[in-house]
Amino acid sequence: MFTEKLKEATLANHQQTEKILVGKMKSMRSMQDYIDILTSFYGYFGGLENR
């Protein structure tokens, strides 16, 4: 199936992205750190929602 092939083809990218995000979330020490992560999420998901 197409979805299975897509998952296989993008697995490494998803794992790398998750590793980066988890690292950033664990290193949050201030409100500004939290704001920065939320801003990053909005930059990604905001564009998707608009489409």
Secondary structure by P-SEA (a helix, b strand, c coil): caaaaaaaaaaaaaaaaaaaaaaaaaacccaaaaaaaaaaaaaaaaaaaac
